[in-house]
Amino acid sequence: MKNDKVDFIMNGIMALIFSIVASSGIMMLFSRPGPHPRDLFEFLRHPIMPPFKMLLKIHVWFGLILTIFVITHAIRHWKWITAMIALINEDCKKQSEAVPADTTPPSPPPENLSE
């Protein structure tokens, strides 16, 4: 049960950090400094949007923290990951053995042209 609790807490933290990274990235679209010739979102800019540099720092730091959590999560579940890859490879191998490679589909019967 201890591992389940740790996984539950890690998943919650990763979801929260992902939300922060995603929302800061979306806000960065709308708060880019200065006019840009290809700025499709200029009409959506709002004067109370946080400054771009602050959003960039939030985005980068929380992105790094999320990366650390994802790597830790993958390490904690490495046995499960390798077991699933082996299971998928085994299923693919069984399917490829079940269908012989040299068989050709039967040709359709000729139509009766006498009618």
Backbone torsions as a table, in degrees:
resi	resn	phi	psi	omega
1	MET	NA	-27.7	-179.1
2	LYS	-62.4	-41.8	178.9
3	ASN	-64.2	-38.1	178.7
4	ASP	-63.2	-39.7	179.2
5	LYS	-65.4	-43.3	178.6
6	VAL	-63.2	-43.7	178.4
7	ASP	-62.0	-42.1	179.7
8	PHE	-61.8	-44.8	179.8
9	ILE	-66.2	-43.9	179.0
10	MET	-62.0	-42.3	179.6
11	ASN	-63.9	-39.7	177.8
12	GLY	-64.6	-43.3	179.1
13	ILE	-64.6	-42.3	179.6
14	MET	-63.9	-38.2	178.2
15	ALA	-64.8	-42.0	178.7
16	LEU	-64.5	-46.9	-179.8
17	ILE	-64.9	-39.2	176.9
18	PHE	-60.2	-41.0	178.6
19	SER	-62.0	-40.8	179.0
20	ILE	-65.7	-44.5	-179.4
21	VAL	-64.8	-44.0	-179.3
22	ALA	-65.5	-45.4	-178.2
23	SER	-68.9	-36.5	177.5
24	SER	-67.7	-35.8	176.7
25	GLY	-65.1	-40.5	178.1
26	ILE	-67.3	-42.2	179.0
27	MET	-65.1	-30.7	177.7
28	MET	-63.8	-31.2	176.5
29	LEU	-61.4	-37.1	-174.2
30	PHE	-91.7	-8.2	-177.1
31	SER	-121.7	23.8	179.4
32	ARG	-62.1	133.2	-176.6
33	PRO	-71.2	139.8	174.2
34	GLY	72.1	159.6	177.9
35	PRO	-71.1	146.6	179.3
36	HIS	-129.2	134.1	-174.9
37	PRO	-60.4	-29.9	-178.9
38	ARG	-105.7	25.9	-176.6
39	ASP	-78.8	102.6	-179.7
40	LEU	-80.1	-16.0	-173.5
41	PHE	-106.4	15.2	-176.3
42	GLU	-60.0	-36.9	-178.6
43	PHE	-70.7	-14.8	-179.9
44	LEU	-94.1	-4.2	-179.5
45	ARG	-62.7	142.0	-179.0
46	HIS	-124.0	140.4	-176.2
47	PRO	-66.5	-20.5	-178.9
48	ILE	-95.1	9.6	177.8
49	MET	-65.7	140.0	177.8
50	PRO	-60.2	153.5	-179.6
51	PRO	-60.6	148.0	-176.9
52	PHE	-59.0	-42.9	-177.2
53	LYS	-63.2	-38.5	178.4
54	MET	-66.6	-42.4	178.3
55	LEU	-62.9	-38.4	179.7
56	LEU	-63.5	-43.7	178.1
57	LYS	-63.1	-45.5	178.2
58	ILE	-59.0	-46.5	-176.8
59	HIS	-61.5	-46.4	-177.3
60	VAL	-68.2	-48.9	-176.4
61	TRP	-65.9	-44.7	178.8
62	PHE	-69.6	-29.5	174.1
63	GLY	-64.2	-41.2	176.7
64	LEU	-65.3	-42.5	178.3
65	ILE	-62.5	-42.2	178.7
66	LEU	-62.7	-40.1	178.2
67	THR	-60.4	-42.8	178.2
68	ILE	-62.7	-43.5	178.9
69	PHE	-64.0	-40.8	-179.2
70	VAL	-66.1	-41.6	178.0
71	ILE	-64.5	-44.3	177.4
72	THR	-60.6	-41.6	178.8
73	HIS	-61.9	-43.4	179.3
74	ALA	-65.8	-38.8	178.4
75	ILE	-65.2	-42.5	179.8
76	ARG	-63.3	-29.7	-176.8
77	HIS	-109.2	22.6	-175.0
78	TRP	-60.7	-39.9	179.1
79	LYS	-60.8	-42.6	179.8
80	TRP	-65.7	-42.3	-180.0
81	ILE	-60.9	-47.9	-179.6
82	THR	-66.8	-35.8	177.9
83	ALA	-65.2	-39.7	179.4
84	MET	-68.5	-39.0	177.4
85	ILE	-63.7	-42.4	178.4
86	ALA	-63.8	-40.7	179.6
87	LEU	-64.4	-43.2	179.0
88	ILE	-65.2	-43.7	177.9
89	ASN	-61.7	-39.6	179.0
90	GLU	-64.9	-42.3	178.0
91	ASP	-64.0	-41.2	178.9
92	CYS	-64.5	-39.5	179.9
93	LYS	-65.9	-42.1	177.8
94	LYS	-62.4	-41.5	-179.9
95	GLN	-66.6	-38.3	-179.9
96	SER	-71.3	-30.4	176.8
97	GLU	-75.9	-27.9	-177.6
98	ALA	-70.8	-30.6	-179.0
99	VAL	-108.2	110.6	178.2
100	PRO	-63.1	141.0	-174.9
101	ALA	-76.6	-23.5	-173.9
102	ASP	-94.2	7.3	179.6
103	THR	-83.3	142.5	175.6
104	THR	-115.8	147.3	-179.5
105	PRO	-66.6	145.8	179.7
106	PRO	-66.7	146.2	178.8
107	SER	-78.6	150.2	-179.4
108	PRO	-68.6	150.2	179.5
109	PRO	-65.6	148.7	179.1
110	PRO	-68.0	146.0	179.8
111	GLU	-78.8	147.6	178.5
112	ASN	-80.1	113.8	-175.8
113	LEU	-94.2	-0.9	-175.8
114	SER	-78.0	-14.8	-178.1
115	GLU	-83.1	NA	NA
